[in-house]
Amino acid sequence: MDQAIYTALSCLFLGLLLAPSIFTRHGARRDMDKSLTWRFMQGLLSAAKKRINAWLFLFRGPSMIQEEYEKSNGSPFWIQAPENRYLVVSSWNHIKEIDAAPEDVLSLQAAAKEILQPRYTMQNFNWFDKKGVDGTPLVRTLRTLLTNHLPDILPDARRSMSALFDGILESHSMVNGSYTTPLFPMVIEAIALTNAAAFFGKDLACNKEFMSAAMNFIEQTLITAEVVRVLPSAIAPFIGNLLAKKLGAGKILYDSLIPIAEERLEEKARKRLGQTVPEHHDCVQWVMECSPRSKPWSADRIVHELMALWFGSVHITSTTACFALHHLCIHSEYIEPLRNEIESTGWANFDKSGGKAFPLLDSFMKESARMNPVESGKLF
């Protein structure tokens, strides 16, 4: 009996000694669980806030950049967009550092590939991330061959553009003694018409179905690329291919150019055999002739490069022209000096110079482009 009482008292005493430790341990575990839950919730809320801000960038991007710039005191800062995170710099030292970065660190070509999504917008174009030997044909095509032929191209281009403007304006009603028409559709049609003859030849430039697709291709490329970039990677390929098939301008452009590129390659092979072949003075011919001799481009590659060149030439030129016209309306004091320069120089001298006879107009357009870079704002 005594032994039993002794054992019971010993257990009670040991329990009283251990109880604080047990309760403290359980309390610590509860506090730890609460801390982990709170940290998890904080992380979840922080991630959700970042994604919301990223999507808000699509609607109030300029003001968000301005706010971060004012807080940065000249230091680089990050802007989160739905598809990526962008580093923004404002000091000349940082700008020069970025400009001097090698292609394997910062590649403008890789950035363009991400922005335009050529896999979906340009018929599965395998756009390289870095510019190398493959870029040489395009440089020679644009800077040398096309530039050298401008005196031959400009007179017809100017007459075509003048006739187009007359037709568009006369199709609209007159208001207060002058014709009124939406600016951007008129400008992009004029740019497309004048570029098409130099890019694809006069036959395609006169084909209404082709030209309609060529103009729609610009807007459809921007829409498709924008949608694909903001979508999760798991569903982006499906939606991208669906949009490319549904919109269809890129396919019309590709299907129309492939037979021409194949025909030009056949003519090139026949010329090597000493046969007489027609002469062509357009970008289809120049891109083909300038392709690497060790590994000549196929018809498919030629057409893909032409589609990329076409997008850049029409999109950038038409947007730049619209901004310049907007600035001319805002700063009407420049209209008279520019008109005097054009009238005193004359179109004949302008054609002979290859488009280099109007220095004042060049300066005005450069300043307009500096104030409104192509991708910095909207026209609509």
C-alpha positions as a Markdown table, in Angstrom:
| # | Residue | x | y | z |
|---|---|---|---|---|
| 1 | Met | 0.0 | 0.0 | 0.0 |
| 2 | Asp | 2.8 | 2.4 | 1.0 |
| 3 | Gln | 4.6 | 1.4 | -2.2 |
| 4 | Ala | 1.6 | 2.2 | -4.3 |
| 5 | Ile | 1.1 | 5.6 | -2.6 |
| 6 | Tyr | 4.8 | 6.4 | -3.1 |
| 7 | Thr | 4.6 | 5.5 | -6.8 |
| 8 | Ala | 1.4 | 7.6 | -7.3 |
| 9 | Leu | 3.0 | 10.6 | -5.6 |
| 10 | Ser | 6.2 | 10.2 | -7.6 |
| 11 | Cys | 4.1 | 10.2 | -10.9 |
| 12 | Leu | 2.2 | 13.3 | -9.7 |
| 13 | Phe | 5.3 | 15.2 | -8.8 |
| 14 | Leu | 7.0 | 14.2 | -12.2 |
| 15 | Gly | 3.8 | 15.4 | -14.0 |
| 16 | Leu | 3.9 | 18.7 | -12.2 |
| 17 | Leu | 7.5 | 19.1 | -13.2 |
| 18 | Leu | 6.9 | 18.3 | -16.9 |
| 19 | Ala | 3.6 | 20.1 | -17.3 |
| 20 | Pro | 5.0 | 23.6 | -17.9 |
| 21 | Ser | 7.4 | 22.2 | -20.5 |
| 22 | Ile | 4.6 | 20.4 | -22.3 |
| 23 | Phe | 2.3 | 23.3 | -22.3 |
| 24 | Thr | 5.1 | 25.7 | -23.4 |
| 25 | Arg | 6.0 | 23.3 | -26.3 |
| 26 | His | 2.4 | 23.2 | -27.5 |
| 27 | Gly | 2.1 | 26.9 | -27.2 |
| 28 | Ala | 5.3 | 27.4 | -29.2 |
| 29 | Arg | 4.0 | 25.1 | -31.9 |
| 30 | Arg | 0.7 | 27.0 | -32.1 |
| 31 | Asp | 2.7 | 30.3 | -32.4 |
| 32 | Met | 5.0 | 28.8 | -35.0 |
| 33 | Asp | 2.0 | 27.5 | -37.0 |
| 34 | Lys | 0.4 | 31.0 | -36.8 |
| 35 | Ser | 3.7 | 32.6 | -38.0 |
| 36 | Leu | 4.0 | 30.2 | -40.9 |
| 37 | Thr | 0.4 | 30.7 | -41.9 |
| 38 | Trp | 0.9 | 34.5 | -41.7 |
| 39 | Arg | 4.1 | 34.4 | -43.8 |
| 40 | Phe | 2.3 | 32.2 | -46.4 |
| 41 | Met | -0.6 | 34.6 | -46.6 |
| 42 | Gln | 1.8 | 37.6 | -46.9 |
| 43 | Gly | 3.6 | 35.8 | -49.7 |
| 44 | Leu | 0.4 | 35.0 | -51.4 |
| 45 | Leu | -0.9 | 38.6 | -51.1 |
| 46 | Ser | 2.4 | 40.0 | -52.3 |
| 47 | Ala | 2.4 | 37.7 | -55.4 |
| 48 | Ala | -1.2 | 38.6 | -56.1 |
| 49 | Lys | -0.4 | 42.3 | -55.8 |
| 50 | Lys | 2.5 | 42.0 | -58.2 |
| 51 | Arg | 0.3 | 40.2 | -60.8 |
| 52 | Ile | -2.5 | 42.8 | -60.4 |
| 53 | Asn | 0.1 | 45.6 | -60.9 |
| 54 | Ala | 1.5 | 43.8 | -63.9 |
| 55 | Trp | -1.9 | 43.7 | -65.6 |
| 56 | Leu | -2.6 | 47.3 | -64.6 |
| 57 | Phe | 0.5 | 48.2 | -66.7 |
| 58 | Leu | -1.5 | 47.5 | -69.8 |
| 59 | Phe | -4.0 | 50.2 | -68.8 |
| 60 | Arg | -1.8 | 52.8 | -67.0 |
| 61 | Gly | 1.7 | 52.0 | -68.1 |
| 62 | Pro | 2.9 | 55.6 | -68.8 |
| 63 | Ser | 1.8 | 56.9 | -65.4 |
| 64 | Met | 3.3 | 53.8 | -63.6 |
| 65 | Ile | 6.6 | 54.5 | -65.3 |
| 66 | Gln | 6.5 | 58.1 | -64.4 |
| 67 | Glu | 5.7 | 57.3 | -60.7 |
| 68 | Glu | 8.6 | 54.9 | -60.5 |
| 69 | Tyr | 10.9 | 57.4 | -62.3 |
| 70 | Glu | 10.1 | 60.1 | -59.8 |
| 71 | Lys | 10.9 | 57.8 | -56.9 |
| 72 | Ser | 14.1 | 56.4 | -58.4 |
| 73 | Asn | 16.2 | 59.6 | -58.3 |
| 74 | Gly | 18.0 | 58.7 | -61.5 |
| 75 | Ser | 18.6 | 55.0 | -60.5 |
| 76 | Pro | 17.5 | 52.1 | -62.7 |
| 77 | Phe | 14.1 | 50.6 | -61.7 |
| 78 | Trp | 12.0 | 47.6 | -62.6 |
| 79 | Ile | 8.6 | 47.6 | -64.2 |
| 80 | Gln | 6.5 | 44.5 | -64.0 |
| 81 | Ala | 4.4 | 43.7 | -67.1 |
| 82 | Pro | 2.2 | 40.6 | -67.6 |
| 83 | Glu | 4.7 | 38.9 | -69.8 |
| 84 | Asn | 8.0 | 40.1 | -68.5 |
| 85 | Arg | 9.9 | 42.4 | -66.2 |
| 86 | Tyr | 11.5 | 45.5 | -67.7 |
| 87 | Leu | 14.5 | 47.4 | -66.4 |
| 88 | Val | 14.1 | 51.1 | -67.1 |
| 89 | Val | 17.1 | 53.5 | -67.1 |
| 90 | Ser | 17.3 | 57.2 | -67.5 |
| 91 | Ser | 20.9 | 58.3 | -67.1 |
| 92 | Trp | 23.2 | 58.7 | -70.0 |
| 93 | Asn | 25.8 | 56.4 | -68.4 |
| 94 | His | 23.3 | 53.6 | -68.1 |
| 95 | Ile | 22.0 | 54.2 | -71.7 |
| 96 | Lys | 25.6 | 54.1 | -73.1 |
| 97 | Glu | 26.3 | 50.9 | -71.0 |
| 98 | Ile | 23.2 | 49.2 | -72.5 |
| 99 | Asp | 24.1 | 50.4 | -76.0 |
| 100 | Ala | 27.6 | 48.9 | -75.7 |
| 101 | Ala | 26.4 | 45.6 | -74.4 |
| 102 | Pro | 27.4 | 42.6 | -76.6 |
| 103 | Glu | 24.7 | 40.7 | -78.6 |
| 104 | Asp | 25.0 | 37.6 | -76.3 |
| 105 | Val | 24.1 | 39.8 | -73.3 |
| 106 | Leu | 21.4 | 42.1 | -74.8 |
| 107 | Ser | 20.1 | 41.2 | -78.2 |
| 108 | Leu | 17.7 | 43.6 | -80.0 |
| 109 | Gln | 16.9 | 40.7 | -82.4 |
| 110 | Ala | 15.8 | 38.5 | -79.4 |
| 111 | Ala | 13.7 | 41.4 | -78.0 |
| 112 | Ala | 12.0 | 41.8 | -81.4 |
| 113 | Lys | 11.4 | 38.0 | -81.5 |
| 114 | Glu | 9.7 | 38.2 | -78.1 |
| 115 | Ile | 7.6 | 41.3 | -79.0 |
| 116 | Leu | 6.4 | 40.0 | -82.4 |
| 117 | Gln | 6.1 | 36.3 | -81.7 |
| 118 | Pro | 7.0 | 35.3 | -85.4 |
| 119 | Arg | 6.2 | 31.7 | -84.7 |
| 120 | Tyr | 2.5 | 32.6 | -84.7 |
| 121 | Thr | 2.4 | 35.9 | -86.6 |
| 122 | Met | 4.7 | 35.0 | -89.5 |
| 123 | Gln | 3.8 | 31.5 | -90.5 |
| 124 | Asn | 6.2 | 29.7 | -88.0 |
| 125 | Phe | 9.2 | 31.8 | -88.8 |
| 126 | Asn | 12.2 | 30.5 | -86.8 |
| 127 | Trp | 13.6 | 33.9 | -85.9 |
| 128 | Phe | 17.2 | 33.7 | -84.6 |
| 129 | Asp | 18.0 | 35.3 | -81.2 |
| 130 | Lys | 21.3 | 36.8 | -82.3 |
| 131 | Lys | 22.2 | 38.7 | -85.4 |
| 132 | Gly | 25.1 | 37.1 | -87.4 |
| 133 | Val | 26.0 | 36.3 | -90.9 |
| 134 | Asp | 22.3 | 35.8 | -91.6 |
| 135 | Gly | 21.6 | 39.5 | -91.1 |
| 136 | Thr | 24.0 | 40.6 | -93.8 |
| 137 | Pro | 21.6 | 40.1 | -96.8 |
| 138 | Leu | 19.0 | 42.3 | -95.2 |
| 139 | Val | 21.5 | 45.1 | -94.5 |
| 140 | Arg | 22.7 | 45.1 | -98.1 |
| 141 | Thr | 19.2 | 44.8 | -99.4 |
| 142 | Leu | 18.0 | 47.9 | -97.5 |
| 143 | Arg | 21.0 | 50.1 | -97.2 |
| 144 | Thr | 22.6 | 49.5 | -100.6 |
| 145 | Leu | 20.4 | 48.0 | -103.3 |
| 146 | Leu | 17.1 | 49.6 | -102.3 |
| 147 | Thr | 18.7 | 53.0 | -101.6 |
| 148 | Asn | 20.5 | 52.9 | -104.9 |
| 149 | His | 17.2 | 52.3 | -106.8 |
| 150 | Leu | 15.3 | 55.1 | -105.0 |
| 151 | Pro | 15.7 | 57.6 | -107.9 |
| 152 | Asp | 13.9 | 55.0 | -110.1 |
| 153 | Ile | 11.3 | 54.1 | -107.5 |
| 154 | Leu | 10.3 | 57.5 | -106.1 |
| 155 | Pro | 8.6 | 59.1 | -109.2 |
| 156 | Asp | 6.1 | 56.2 | -109.6 |
| 157 | Ala | 5.7 | 56.0 | -105.8 |
| 158 | Arg | 4.9 | 59.7 | -105.6 |
| 159 | Arg | 2.4 | 59.6 | -108.4 |
| 160 | Ser | 0.7 | 56.6 | -106.9 |
| 161 | Met | 0.5 | 58.2 | -103.5 |
| 162 | Ser | -0.9 | 61.5 | -105.0 |
| 163 | Ala | -3.6 | 59.6 | -106.9 |
| 164 | Leu | -4.5 | 57.6 | -103.8 |
| 165 | Phe | -4.8 | 60.7 | -101.6 |
| 166 | Asp | -7.1 | 62.4 | -104.2 |
| 167 | Gly | -9.3 | 59.3 | -104.4 |
| 168 | Ile | -9.6 | 58.9 | -100.6 |
| 169 | Leu | -10.3 | 62.6 | -100.0 |
| 170 | Glu | -12.9 | 62.9 | -102.7 |
| 171 | Ser | -14.7 | 59.8 | -101.4 |
| 172 | His | -15.4 | 61.7 | -98.1 |
| 173 | Ser | -17.7 | 64.7 | -97.6 |
| 174 | Met | -16.4 | 68.2 | -97.4 |
| 175 | Val | -16.6 | 70.0 | -94.1 |
| 176 | Asn | -16.0 | 73.8 | -93.8 |
| 177 | Gly | -14.4 | 73.9 | -97.3 |
| 178 | Ser | -12.1 | 71.0 | -96.8 |
| 179 | Tyr | -12.2 | 67.2 | -96.9 |
| 180 | Thr | -12.0 | 65.2 | -93.7 |
| 181 | Thr | -10.8 | 61.7 | -93.4 |
| 182 | Pro | -9.3 | 59.4 | -90.7 |
| 183 | Leu | -5.6 | 60.0 | -90.7 |
| 184 | Phe | -4.1 | 56.6 | -89.8 |
| 185 | Pro | -6.0 | 54.4 | -92.3 |
| 186 | Met | -5.1 | 56.8 | -95.1 |
| 187 | Val | -1.4 | 56.9 | -94.2 |
| 188 | Ile | -1.0 | 53.2 | -93.8 |
| 189 | Glu | -2.7 | 52.6 | -97.1 |
| 190 | Ala | -0.4 | 55.1 | -98.8 |
| 191 | Ile | 2.7 | 53.7 | -97.2 |
| 192 | Ala | 1.7 | 50.1 | -98.1 |
| 193 | Leu | 1.0 | 51.0 | -101.7 |
| 194 | Thr | 4.3 | 52.8 | -102.2 |
| 195 | Asn | 6.3 | 50.1 | -100.4 |
| 196 | Ala | 4.7 | 47.2 | -102.1 |
| 197 | Ala | 6.1 | 47.9 | -105.6 |
| 198 | Ala | 9.6 | 48.1 | -104.2 |
| 199 | Phe | 9.2 | 45.0 | -102.0 |
| 200 | Phe | 7.1 | 42.6 | -104.2 |
| 201 | Gly | 6.9 | 44.1 | -107.7 |
| 202 | Lys | 4.2 | 45.9 | -109.5 |
| 203 | Asp | 2.0 | 42.8 | -110.2 |
| 204 | Leu | 1.4 | 42.1 | -106.5 |
| 205 | Ala | 1.2 | 45.8 | -105.7 |
| 206 | Cys | -1.8 | 46.0 | -108.1 |
| 207 | Asn | -3.5 | 42.9 | -106.6 |
| 208 | Lys | -6.3 | 44.2 | -104.3 |
| 209 | Glu | -6.7 | 41.0 | -102.4 |
| 210 | Phe | -3.0 | 40.8 | -101.7 |
| 211 | Met | -2.7 | 44.4 | -100.7 |
| 212 | Ser | -5.7 | 44.2 | -98.4 |
| 213 | Ala | -4.0 | 41.2 | -96.6 |
| 214 | Ala | -0.6 | 43.0 | -96.6 |
| 215 | Met | -2.2 | 46.0 | -94.8 |
| 216 | Asn | -4.2 | 43.8 | -92.4 |
| 217 | Phe | -1.1 | 41.8 | -91.6 |
| 218 | Ile | 0.4 | 44.8 | -89.7 |
| 219 | Glu | -2.5 | 45.1 | -87.3 |
| 220 | Gln | -3.1 | 41.3 | -87.0 |
| 221 | Thr | 0.6 | 40.8 | -86.1 |
| 222 | Leu | 0.4 | 43.4 | -83.3 |
| 223 | Ile | -2.9 | 41.9 | -81.9 |
| 224 | Thr | -1.7 | 38.2 | -82.1 |
| 225 | Ala | 1.7 | 39.0 | -80.6 |
| 226 | Glu | 0.2 | 41.0 | -77.7 |
| 227 | Val | -2.3 | 38.3 | -76.8 |
| 228 | Val | 0.3 | 35.5 | -77.0 |
| 229 | Arg | 2.8 | 37.4 | -74.8 |
| 230 | Val | 0.4 | 37.9 | -71.9 |
| 231 | Leu | -1.0 | 34.4 | -71.9 |
| 232 | Pro | 0.4 | 31.6 | -69.7 |
| 233 | Ser | 2.9 | 29.5 | -71.6 |
| 234 | Ala | 0.7 | 26.4 | -71.3 |
| 235 | Ile | -2.0 | 27.8 | -73.5 |
| 236 | Ala | -0.1 | 30.4 | -75.5 |
| 237 | Pro | 0.7 | 28.0 | -78.4 |
| 238 | Phe | -2.9 | 26.9 | -78.8 |
| 239 | Ile | -4.3 | 30.4 | -78.8 |
| 240 | Gly | -1.5 | 31.7 | -81.0 |
| 241 | Asn | -2.1 | 29.1 | -83.7 |
| 242 | Leu | -5.9 | 29.6 | -83.4 |
| 243 | Leu | -5.5 | 33.4 | -83.9 |
| 244 | Ala | -3.1 | 33.0 | -86.8 |
| 245 | Lys | -5.6 | 30.6 | -88.5 |
| 246 | Lys | -8.6 | 32.8 | -87.7 |
| 247 | Leu | -7.1 | 36.1 | -88.8 |
| 248 | Gly | -5.4 | 34.8 | -91.9 |
| 249 | Ala | -3.6 | 37.8 | -93.4 |
| 250 | Gly | -0.2 | 36.3 | -92.7 |
| 251 | Lys | -1.2 | 33.1 | -94.6 |
| 252 | Ile | -2.4 | 35.0 | -97.6 |
| 253 | Leu | 0.8 | 37.0 | -97.7 |
| 254 | Tyr | 2.9 | 33.8 | -97.3 |
| 255 | Asp | 0.9 | 31.8 | -99.9 |
| 256 | Ser | 1.1 | 34.7 | -102.4 |
| 257 | Leu | 4.9 | 35.1 | -102.1 |
| 258 | Ile | 6.1 | 31.5 | -102.0 |
| 259 | Pro | 5.4 | 30.9 | -105.7 |
| 260 | Ile | 7.2 | 34.1 | -106.6 |
| 261 | Ala | 10.3 | 33.2 | -104.5 |
| 262 | Glu | 10.4 | 29.7 | -106.0 |
| 263 | Glu | 10.2 | 31.1 | -109.5 |
| 264 | Arg | 13.0 | 33.5 | -108.7 |
| 265 | Leu | 15.2 | 30.7 | -107.4 |
| 266 | Glu | 14.5 | 28.7 | -110.6 |
| 267 | Glu | 15.5 | 31.7 | -112.7 |
| 268 | Lys | 18.7 | 32.1 | -110.7 |
| 269 | Ala | 19.5 | 28.4 | -111.4 |
| 270 | Arg | 18.8 | 28.9 | -115.1 |
| 271 | Lys | 20.9 | 32.0 | -115.3 |
| 272 | Arg | 23.9 | 30.1 | -114.0 |
| 273 | Leu | 23.4 | 27.7 | -116.9 |
| 274 | Gly | 23.7 | 30.7 | -119.3 |
| 275 | Gln | 20.0 | 31.0 | -120.1 |
| 276 | Thr | 18.3 | 34.4 | -120.5 |
| 277 | Val | 16.0 | 35.3 | -117.6 |
| 278 | Pro | 13.9 | 38.4 | -116.8 |
| 279 | Glu | 15.4 | 41.2 | -114.7 |
| 280 | His | 13.7 | 42.1 | -111.4 |
| 281 | His | 14.3 | 45.2 | -109.3 |
| 282 | Asp | 12.5 | 44.5 | -106.0 |
| 283 | Cys | 13.3 | 43.2 | -102.5 |
| 284 | Val | 12.3 | 39.6 | -103.4 |
| 285 | Gln | 15.2 | 39.5 | -105.9 |
| 286 | Trp | 17.7 | 41.4 | -103.7 |
| 287 | Val | 17.1 | 39.3 | -100.6 |
| 288 | Met | 17.5 | 36.1 | -102.7 |
| 289 | Glu | 20.7 | 37.4 | -104.4 |
| 290 | Cys | 22.3 | 38.5 | -101.2 |
| 291 | Ser | 21.6 | 35.3 | -99.2 |
| 292 | Pro | 24.8 | 33.5 | -98.1 |
| 293 | Arg | 26.5 | 31.6 | -100.9 |
| 294 | Ser | 27.7 | 28.8 | -98.7 |
| 295 | Lys | 24.1 | 28.2 | -97.5 |
| 296 | Pro | 21.6 | 29.9 | -99.9 |
| 297 | Trp | 18.2 | 30.6 | -98.4 |
| 298 | Ser | 15.2 | 28.6 | -99.4 |
| 299 | Ala | 12.0 | 30.1 | -100.8 |
| 300 | Asp | 10.5 | 29.6 | -97.3 |
| 301 | Arg | 13.3 | 31.6 | -95.6 |
| 302 | Ile | 13.2 | 34.4 | -98.3 |
| 303 | Val | 9.4 | 34.8 | -97.7 |
| 304 | His | 9.8 | 34.9 | -93.9 |
| 305 | Glu | 12.5 | 37.6 | -94.1 |
| 306 | Leu | 10.3 | 39.6 | -96.5 |
| 307 | Met | 7.3 | 39.4 | -94.1 |
| 308 | Ala | 9.5 | 40.7 | -91.3 |
| 309 | Leu | 10.9 | 43.5 | -93.4 |
| 310 | Trp | 7.4 | 44.4 | -94.6 |
| 311 | Phe | 6.0 | 44.6 | -91.1 |
| 312 | Gly | 8.9 | 46.8 | -90.0 |
| 313 | Ser | 8.8 | 49.1 | -93.0 |
| 314 | Val | 5.0 | 49.7 | -93.0 |
| 315 | His | 4.4 | 49.8 | -89.2 |
| 316 | Ile | 7.3 | 52.1 | -88.3 |
| 317 | Thr | 7.0 | 54.4 | -91.3 |
| 318 | Ser | 3.2 | 54.8 | -91.0 |
| 319 | Thr | 3.3 | 55.4 | -87.3 |
| 320 | Thr | 6.2 | 57.9 | -87.6 |
| 321 | Ala | 4.4 | 59.7 | -90.4 |
| 322 | Cys | 1.2 | 60.0 | -88.3 |
| 323 | Phe | 3.1 | 61.4 | -85.3 |
| 324 | Ala | 4.8 | 63.9 | -87.6 |
| 325 | Leu | 1.4 | 65.1 | -89.1 |
| 326 | His | 0.0 | 65.4 | -85.5 |
| 327 | His | 3.0 | 67.5 | -84.5 |
| 328 | Leu | 2.6 | 69.6 | -87.7 |
| 329 | Cys | -1.0 | 70.4 | -86.7 |
| 330 | Ile | 0.0 | 71.3 | -83.2 |
| 331 | His | 2.9 | 73.4 | -84.4 |
| 332 | Ser | 1.4 | 75.0 | -87.4 |
| 333 | Glu | 4.2 | 77.6 | -87.6 |
| 334 | Tyr | 6.3 | 75.0 | -89.3 |
| 335 | Ile | 3.9 | 74.5 | -92.2 |
| 336 | Glu | 4.9 | 77.5 | -94.2 |
| 337 | Pro | 8.7 | 76.9 | -94.0 |
| 338 | Leu | 8.3 | 73.3 | -94.9 |
| 339 | Arg | 6.0 | 74.1 | -97.9 |
| 340 | Asn | 8.6 | 76.7 | -99.1 |
| 341 | Glu | 11.4 | 74.2 | -98.9 |
| 342 | Ile | 9.4 | 71.7 | -101.0 |
| 343 | Glu | 8.3 | 74.2 | -103.6 |
| 344 | Ser | 11.7 | 75.8 | -103.9 |
| 345 | Thr | 13.5 | 72.5 | -104.3 |
| 346 | Gly | 11.0 | 70.8 | -106.6 |
| 347 | Trp | 10.0 | 67.2 | -106.9 |
| 348 | Ala | 12.4 | 66.5 | -109.7 |
| 349 | Asn | 15.4 | 67.3 | -107.6 |
| 350 | Phe | 13.9 | 65.3 | -104.7 |
| 351 | Asp | 13.6 | 62.2 | -107.0 |
| 352 | Lys | 17.1 | 62.6 | -108.3 |
| 353 | Ser | 18.5 | 62.9 | -104.8 |
| 354 | Gly | 16.9 | 59.6 | -103.6 |
| 355 | Gly | 14.8 | 61.5 | -101.0 |
| 356 | Lys | 17.6 | 63.6 | -99.5 |
| 357 | Ala | 16.7 | 67.0 | -100.8 |
| 358 | Phe | 14.6 | 68.3 | -97.9 |
| 359 | Pro | 16.9 | 68.8 | -94.9 |
| 360 | Leu | 14.3 | 70.9 | -93.0 |
| 361 | Leu | 11.6 | 68.3 | -93.4 |
| 362 | Asp | 14.1 | 65.6 | -92.3 |
| 363 | Ser | 14.9 | 67.6 | -89.2 |
| 364 | Phe | 11.2 | 68.1 | -88.4 |
| 365 | Met | 10.5 | 64.3 | -88.7 |
| 366 | Lys | 13.6 | 63.4 | -86.7 |
| 367 | Glu | 12.5 | 65.7 | -83.9 |
| 368 | Ser | 8.9 | 64.3 | -84.1 |
| 369 | Ala | 10.3 | 60.7 | -83.9 |
| 370 | Arg | 12.5 | 61.7 | -80.9 |
| 371 | Met | 9.5 | 63.1 | -79.0 |
| 372 | Asn | 7.3 | 60.1 | -79.8 |
| 373 | Pro | 9.3 | 56.9 | -80.5 |
| 374 | Val | 7.2 | 54.3 | -82.4 |
| 375 | Glu | 6.5 | 52.0 | -79.4 |
| 376 | Ser | 6.0 | 54.7 | -76.8 |
| 377 | Gly | 2.4 | 55.6 | -77.3 |
| 378 | Lys | -0.8 | 55.1 | -79.2 |
| 379 | Leu | -2.3 | 56.7 | -82.3 |
| 380 | Phe | -5.9 | 55.8 | -81.5 |
